[in-house]
C-alpha cells in the first residue's frame, strides 16, 4: 500500500475526495444515517428494514 503524504492545507478551499465502498458498507451507512436523523419509527431507505435502536 502506498503511504500517504500529509501536509498542511494552505487555504480553506473545500476538497473533494472519492472513495469506493462495498455495497454492504454503503447500506449500513445509510441505515446509520437514517437512525441518527431521528427516523427511528420510519423504515430505512436501505432494504426496507426498520432501524435498530
C-alpha positions as CSV (number, residue, x, y, z in Angstrom):
1,X,0.0,0.0,0.0
2,X,1.3,3.4,-0.9
3,X,1.9,5.7,2.1
4,X,0.0,9.0,2.0
5,X,2.0,12.2,2.2
6,X,0.2,14.6,4.5
7,X,0.9,18.3,4.8
8,X,-0.9,21.4,5.9
9,X,-3.7,22.7,3.6
10,X,-2.6,26.2,2.6
11,X,-6.1,27.7,2.3
12,X,-9.7,27.0,3.3
13,X,-10.9,25.8,-0.1
14,X,-13.1,22.7,0.1
15,X,-11.6,19.5,-1.0
16,X,-13.3,16.7,-2.9
17,X,-12.4,13.1,-2.3
18,X,-13.7,9.9,-3.8
19,X,-13.7,6.5,-2.2
20,X,-15.0,3.2,-3.2
21,X,-17.0,1.2,-0.7
22,X,-18.6,-2.2,-0.9
23,X,-22.4,-2.1,-1.3
24,X,-22.9,-3.7,2.2
25,X,-20.9,-0.9,3.8
26,X,-22.9,1.8,1.9
27,X,-26.2,0.2,3.0
28,X,-25.0,0.1,6.7
29,X,-24.0,3.8,6.5
30,X,-27.4,4.7,5.0
31,X,-29.2,2.8,7.9
32,X,-27.0,4.5,10.4
33,X,-27.7,8.0,8.9
34,X,-31.4,7.2,8.9
35,X,-31.3,6.4,12.6
36,X,-29.2,9.4,13.5
37,X,-31.6,11.6,11.7
38,X,-34.4,10.7,14.1
39,X,-36.2,8.3,11.8
40,X,-36.4,5.5,14.4
41,X,-40.0,4.9,13.7
42,X,-39.6,5.0,9.9
43,X,-38.5,2.3,7.6
44,X,-34.9,2.7,6.4
45,X,-34.4,3.5,2.7
46,X,-31.7,0.8,2.6
47,X,-33.5,-2.5,2.2
48,X,-36.9,-1.7,3.8
49,X,-35.6,-2.8,7.3
50,X,-36.7,-1.0,10.4
51,X,-34.0,0.9,12.2
52,X,-32.4,-0.9,15.1
53,X,-32.0,1.1,18.3
